[in-house]
Amino acid sequence: MGFKDKLQKYYADSYMKKYGDRITQAYGTVLSIKVEEKRYLWLFHILTATIILKPEGSRNVVRSQYKARRWFKKPIFISISQGNIILLQGLKGKKGKEASDIMEVKNIRNVSTRKDLFKIDAPMPKRQVQFKRK
């Protein structure tokens, strides 16, 4: 095991120790998406995307938010539209906080268009089709 592998393992272990109980994912259809871009002077760019998702086989909805801040360049974001099937990976809100029901998004995988916000080596999940019973 080289130095780079040890460093990656250390970072992974410390991340799991800090956020392990809050890591979650949601798979379903996009009901609503709102993307806002703000620019302060020409230096600082902020991108905020609010996504409301209806999980497969569930009646409830998942509210989630993705925030990206960047100096000098616009943050990247993939195209998502209403009706797309996506997989959100992120952290649940902290208990007792004001926004405890909002999921903080770390990565988005659009299954409909087969795009990722951040590239992952894992295979793209299969699109599930449900048949209605008569």
N, C-alpha and C positions, 0 to 999 in steps of 0.2 A: 504494500500500500504506500503510494507516494505521498508527498507533502500536499499536493492538490486534493487528493482523495480524502486525506485526513481533515483538511480544512473544510471541504464540503460536508463531511460527516458531522463535524463539530457544529457548523451552521444549521444543518438539518435537525440535529438533536436539540439545540437550544431553541429553535423555532417551535418544535413539537412540545417542548417543555413549557414554553410561554403560551402558545395558542392551541394546544392539542385538543382541549375540550370544546373549543369554539369552531373548529374546522368543519365545514359542511358543503354540500353541493345540492343543486336543484336542477331538475330536467323537466322541461315542459314547453308550452307554447307562449309566445310573447303576446300579451294583451295590449300593452302600451309601452312606448319608449319615448323619452324626452332627452335630447342632447343639447347641452348649453356650453358655449365656449366664451370665455372671458379673457380679455387681454389688458394687462396693466402696463401703460406706456407701450413700448415695443419690446420690453424685456421679459415679462413673466406671463406665461400662458396657463390657463386653468381650464380643464375639460371635465364636465360633470354629466354623467349619464344616469338617468333614473329609469329603471326597468321594472315593470310589473309583469309577473310570470304566473301562469296557471299550470301547476304541476300535473303530470300525467296521472289519471285515475284518482284525482283529489278534487274536492270542492273549494278548498281555500286558495288564497293567492299568496305569492311571495313578493314582497317589496325589496328591491335591492338598489344599491347605488355604487357607481364606479367613479372614482376621482383620480385625475392625473394632473400633476403640476410639472412644468418644464420651463427652463430658462431658454430664451432666444428662439426655440423652435416650437411648432405646434405639436401637441401630443398626438400619437396615432390612435385610431379607433376603427374597428371594422364596421361594415354596413349591416345593420339589423333593422328589419321592418316588422310590422305587426303581422302575426301569423307564422313567423319563423319558429322553428323548433331549436332551442338552444340548451346548452349545459352551462350553468353558472357554478363557479368554484370560488369559495370565499370563506368569510368568517361571520358567524352570528354576532348580533349586537351584544354588548355587555349588559348583564342583568342589573337592573336598578338605574340604568341610564335612560335619558330621554328618548333615544332612538334605538331601544333594545329590540324592536321588531324588524328593523331594517338590516338586511344582509350587506356586508361590505365586500364587494366583488374584487377578486384578485385576478381571475382569468375568465374569459368567455369563449365557448366553443359553439359556433353556429353550425348545427348539423344539417340544416337545409342547404346552405351554400358551401359547406365543408371548409370553413375558414376558422382560424384561431386568432385570438388577440395576441397571445404569447405562445410560441410553438412548443408542443409537447411531443415526446416520442411515442406515447400511448396511441393505439389505433382509435379512429373516430368511431363513436358509438353508432350502432345500427338504428335506423329510423323505424320506430315501432308503429305498426298500423293496427288499429283495433276495429274489429268487425262488430256491427250491431246485431243483436239477436232479434229474431222475429217474435 
